[in-house]
């Protein structure tokens, strides 16, 4: 059977499923613990009706930190999580929770280590305040990997990690002097750079192996209701394909400006380029990236040493979609190269 026939058949079956779903859609709650450009495919999937098309009545809610998101997921208050989940899923596994990475949409950083004016060298960070969203979350992991790359260690060098909030809050904290340094998306660092804030490290060019924005689900959900996970992934993949399509650039930038509260068009353009340049077309979790996170995180939580990174990945459903040509067909339909 040819790939075209398989894809056509799969699309026909998906259409039939969607028509049936219109009559009785499945209610799910999706929690996300980040506010950045890599959340755009999720917002687009919501705004463009891709969840509804796949039989899901999806409520998308913001959860302030990654650890709180994991608690909500394991307690059954949300069905799927979307966060910088590399450290979170390892910590959850170490605590006995069976949370799985079902997809990882980024495998490289696209952040800068930006500091207050007057801090011009990595060694100037000794004794300073480093803002993060939570201890053990994605922004904490970025901070730790960045400091390691710069030859610094928080305890040894007296660097205080302050838990404040998401990137919009960290941006304000840097601007007002509440903190001295943070890792921020380029869309935010471009604003600070205009005010004379120095960039100490471009993490994109540092090329540190990692796993970034990820979709998370409980093993029990994957086993008992695999169709929910599959339909979620189909909607997310279409949200990504839509976002990457040049024809939809205006719509995507409008979403970026609304969701990130950006009024500066050049800054919105940077956020758009972040999606185009950073997000993986086929979001299979990077084992090497997870191993790197595992190496660092076990010093924070020794229990993580007993967790095998490979055991927290479950990409069976994503692999199924890829094998039948669903992902490739999406990109062809949206004109994405």
Secondary structure, 3 states (H helix, E strand, C coil): CCHHHHHHHHHHHHHHHHHHHHHCCEEEEEEECCCCHHHHHHHHHHHCCHHHHCCEEEEEEECCCHHHHHHHHHCCCCCEEEEECHHHHHHHHHCCCCEEEEEECECCCCEEEEECCCCCCHHHHCCCEEEECCCCCHHHHHHHHHHHHCCCCHHHHCCEEEECCCHHHHHHHHHHCCCCEEEEEHHHHHHHHCCCCCEEEEHHHHCCCCCCEEEEEEHHHHHHCHHHHHHHHHHHHHHHHHHHCHHHHHHHHHHHHHHCCCCCHHHHHHHHHHHHHHECCCCCCCHHHHHHHHHHHCCCCHHHHHCCHHHHECCHHHHHHHHCCHHHHHHHHCCCC
